[in-house]
Amino acid sequence: NFDPVLREKIRKDNGLDEDTIVFVYTGRLSKQKNINELISVFSKYVAFEKRKPLLYLAGPFDNIGTPFLGYISKERYEESCQRLITSLQDSPITKDKVIYLGNLGSDKLKQIYNAADVFVSMSVHNDEDFGMSPAEAICTGLPAILSDWAGYASFKNAHSDNACTLIEVEIAEGSVEFNKTELIHTLLEMSDSLEEKRENRKKLAQLNQSNFSIESTKNKILAI
């Protein structure tokens, strides 16, 4: 659920003013989820952003790689991801713009979802049949930017007004990649319409709960 009182508290506690736009990714931090690619694109986007952008990352790391494409990780994914985040500290433009919060429990996740402004995930996991993290996020009224991949498309198709934007995915021999230029443009567009998204958040939360909450899903199954 969206809790405006909780949102105000968490943002105040973390020094997030109204001009700070917070993007959040939650879930496994893995090659399959394109976390390093997301960080790289975000670091380019911040150079064009007039607001104060932040990207929060939360979840456990894994080293699975993308075996369905023949890629097996040669180093721990956490090492490559943390190295990339650390490298952003060298520039005043990207310094402190990407923050890894650790593997959070449900109460902390609720706080982060409420404090954030946009959920983003560029996963191309071959078994991405639905997506619990996007479902959790949009049920708190967060607009979402998702890869147009597998089950993620269902979030856009469920309702035309649910503020979910899908980013094109290109499949080539030995690779599956999201459109990075399109993602940068979409991040900027989300920022341009931020006030409207914030004003409609409670309504958006109710809309998405009617489609994706555990309770609504149970009722739909019982009605069959």
C-alpha positions as CSV (number, residue, x, y, z in Angstrom):
1,N,0.0,0.0,0.0
2,F,1.0,3.6,-0.5
3,D,1.5,5.4,2.9
4,P,2.1,9.2,2.4
5,V,3.0,9.6,6.1
6,L,5.7,6.9,5.8
7,R,6.9,8.4,2.6
8,E,7.4,11.8,4.2
9,K,9.2,10.3,7.2
10,I,11.6,8.1,5.2
11,R,12.5,10.8,2.7
12,K,13.0,13.3,5.6
13,D,15.2,10.8,7.5
14,N,17.3,10.3,4.4
15,G,17.6,14.0,3.3
16,L,15.5,13.6,0.2
17,D,13.9,16.9,-0.7
18,E,11.0,17.3,-3.3
19,D,13.5,17.9,-6.1
20,T,15.2,14.5,-5.6
21,I,13.8,11.8,-7.9
22,V,14.4,8.3,-6.5
23,F,14.6,5.3,-8.8
24,V,14.7,1.9,-7.2
25,Y,15.5,-1.6,-8.3
26,T,14.8,-4.6,-6.0
27,G,15.4,-8.3,-6.5
28,R,18.4,-10.4,-7.4
29,L,21.5,-8.4,-8.5
30,S,22.7,-10.6,-11.3
31,K,24.0,-10.6,-14.9
32,Q,20.5,-11.9,-15.8
33,K,19.0,-8.7,-14.4
34,N,21.3,-6.3,-16.3
35,I,22.3,-4.5,-13.1
36,N,25.7,-3.3,-14.3
37,E,24.1,-2.2,-17.6
38,L,21.4,-0.3,-15.7
39,I,24.0,1.5,-13.6
40,S,26.0,2.5,-16.7
41,V,22.9,3.9,-18.4
42,F,21.8,5.7,-15.2
43,S,25.3,7.3,-14.9
44,K,24.8,8.7,-18.5
45,Y,21.3,9.9,-17.7
46,V,22.2,12.0,-14.7
47,A,24.3,14.3,-16.9
48,F,21.0,15.4,-18.6
49,E,18.8,15.5,-15.5
50,K,17.9,18.9,-14.0
51,R,16.6,17.3,-10.8
52,K,18.7,15.4,-8.2
53,P,18.5,11.8,-9.3
54,L,19.3,8.7,-7.2
55,L,19.2,5.0,-8.0
56,Y,18.7,2.7,-5.0
57,L,19.6,-1.0,-5.5
58,A,18.4,-3.7,-3.0
59,G,18.7,-7.4,-3.0
60,P,21.1,-10.4,-2.9
61,F,23.9,-10.9,-5.4
62,D,24.3,-14.1,-7.4
63,N,26.9,-15.4,-9.8
64,I,24.8,-17.4,-12.2
65,G,25.6,-15.4,-15.3
66,T,23.4,-16.1,-18.3
67,P,24.0,-19.8,-19.1
68,F,21.2,-20.0,-21.6
69,L,23.3,-17.6,-23.7
70,G,26.5,-19.5,-23.0
71,Y,27.9,-16.9,-20.6
72,I,29.3,-18.1,-17.3
73,S,30.6,-15.5,-14.9
74,K,34.4,-15.5,-14.4
75,E,34.2,-13.3,-11.3
76,R,31.8,-12.7,-8.5
77,Y,29.0,-10.4,-9.7
78,E,29.1,-8.4,-6.5
79,E,32.7,-7.5,-7.2
80,S,32.1,-6.1,-10.7
81,C,28.9,-4.3,-9.5
82,Q,30.6,-2.7,-6.5
83,R,33.6,-1.7,-8.6
84,L,31.3,0.0,-11.1
85,I,29.5,1.9,-8.3
86,T,32.8,2.9,-6.8
87,S,34.1,4.2,-10.1
88,L,31.1,6.7,-10.2
89,Q,32.6,8.4,-7.1
90,D,35.4,9.9,-9.3
91,S,33.0,12.3,-11.0
92,P,31.0,15.1,-9.2
93,I,28.2,14.4,-11.7
94,T,27.7,10.8,-10.7
95,K,29.1,10.8,-7.1
96,D,26.7,9.3,-4.6
97,K,24.0,8.8,-7.3
98,V,23.9,5.0,-7.1
99,I,23.5,3.4,-3.7
100,Y,23.4,-0.3,-2.8
101,L,21.2,-0.8,0.3
102,G,21.9,-4.5,0.9
103,N,19.4,-7.4,1.0
104,L,16.4,-5.9,2.7
105,G,13.5,-7.5,4.6
106,S,9.9,-6.8,3.8
107,D,9.5,-3.9,6.3
108,K,12.5,-2.1,4.8
109,L,11.3,-2.8,1.3
110,K,8.0,-1.2,2.1
111,Q,9.8,1.9,3.3
112,I,12.0,2.1,0.2
113,Y,9.0,1.6,-2.2
114,N,7.1,4.4,-0.4
115,A,10.1,6.8,-0.4
116,A,10.9,6.1,-4.1
117,D,9.4,7.7,-7.2
118,V,9.9,5.1,-10.0
119,F,10.7,1.4,-10.1
120,V,13.0,0.2,-12.8
121,S,14.1,-3.2,-14.0
122,M,15.9,-4.2,-17.2
123,S,15.8,-7.9,-16.6
124,V,16.3,-10.4,-19.5
125,H,16.2,-13.5,-17.3
126,N,15.1,-16.4,-19.4
127,D,12.6,-17.6,-16.7
128,E,11.1,-14.1,-16.1
129,D,7.5,-15.4,-16.2
130,F,6.0,-12.6,-14.0
131,G,8.1,-10.6,-11.5
132,M,7.4,-10.3,-7.8
133,S,9.5,-7.1,-7.4
134,P,7.6,-5.1,-10.0
135,A,4.3,-6.3,-8.6
136,E,5.3,-5.2,-5.1
137,A,6.5,-1.9,-6.3
138,I,3.5,-0.9,-8.5
139,C,1.1,-2.0,-5.7
140,T,2.5,1.0,-3.7
141,G,1.7,3.2,-6.6
142,L,5.1,3.4,-8.2
143,P,5.2,4.0,-11.9
144,A,7.5,1.4,-13.5
145,I,10.0,1.2,-16.3
146,L,10.5,-2.4,-17.4
147,S,12.2,-4.3,-20.1
148,D,9.7,-5.6,-22.7
149,W,10.6,-9.1,-21.9
150,A,8.6,-12.3,-21.1
151,G,6.2,-11.9,-18.2
152,Y,7.0,-8.2,-17.7
153,A,4.8,-7.3,-20.6
154,S,1.8,-8.3,-18.5
155,F,2.2,-5.3,-16.2
156,K,1.7,-3.0,-19.2
157,N,-1.1,-5.0,-20.8
158,A,-3.1,-5.3,-17.6
159,H,-4.4,-1.7,-17.8
160,S,-3.6,1.2,-20.1
161,D,-3.4,3.7,-17.2
162,N,-1.1,1.8,-14.8
163,A,2.0,4.0,-15.6
164,C,4.1,1.1,-16.8
165,T,6.6,1.8,-19.7
166,L,8.2,-1.0,-21.5
167,I,11.7,-0.7,-23.0
168,E,12.5,-2.5,-26.3
169,V,14.6,-5.6,-26.1
170,E,16.7,-6.7,-29.0
171,I,17.6,-10.4,-29.5
172,A,20.8,-11.2,-31.5
173,E,23.0,-14.2,-31.7
174,G,24.5,-14.8,-28.3
175,S,23.0,-11.7,-26.7
176,V,19.8,-10.1,-25.4
177,E,20.0,-6.4,-24.8
178,F,17.6,-3.6,-23.9
179,N,17.6,-0.4,-25.8
180,K,19.8,1.9,-23.8
181,T,19.0,5.1,-25.6
182,E,15.3,4.5,-25.2
183,L,15.8,4.0,-21.4
184,I,17.6,7.3,-21.0
185,H,14.8,9.1,-22.8
186,T,12.2,7.3,-20.6
187,L,14.0,8.2,-17.4
188,L,13.9,11.9,-18.5
189,E,10.3,11.7,-19.4
190,M,9.5,10.2,-16.0
191,S,11.2,13.2,-14.4
192,D,9.2,15.6,-16.6
193,S,5.9,14.2,-15.4
194,L,7.0,13.6,-11.8
195,E,4.5,15.9,-10.1
196,E,1.6,14.3,-11.9
197,K,2.8,10.8,-11.0
198,R,3.2,11.8,-7.3
199,E,-0.3,13.4,-7.2
200,N,-1.9,10.2,-8.7
201,R,0.1,7.7,-6.6
202,K,-2.7,6.6,-4.3
203,K,-5.1,6.1,-7.2
204,L,-2.3,4.2,-9.1
205,A,-1.7,2.0,-6.0
206,Q,-5.4,1.1,-5.8
207,L,-5.6,0.3,-9.6
208,N,-2.6,-2.0,-9.5
209,Q,-3.7,-3.7,-6.3
210,S,-6.9,-4.6,-8.0
211,N,-4.9,-6.4,-10.7
212,F,-1.8,-7.7,-9.0
213,S,-2.2,-8.0,-5.2
214,I,-2.3,-11.4,-3.6
215,E,-5.9,-10.8,-2.4
216,S,-7.1,-9.8,-5.9
217,T,-5.3,-12.8,-7.5
218,K,-6.9,-15.2,-5.0
219,N,-10.4,-13.8,-5.7
220,K,-9.9,-14.2,-9.4
221,I,-8.8,-17.8,-9.0
222,L,-11.8,-18.5,-6.8
223,A,-14.1,-17.0,-9.4
224,I,-13.0,-19.4,-12.1
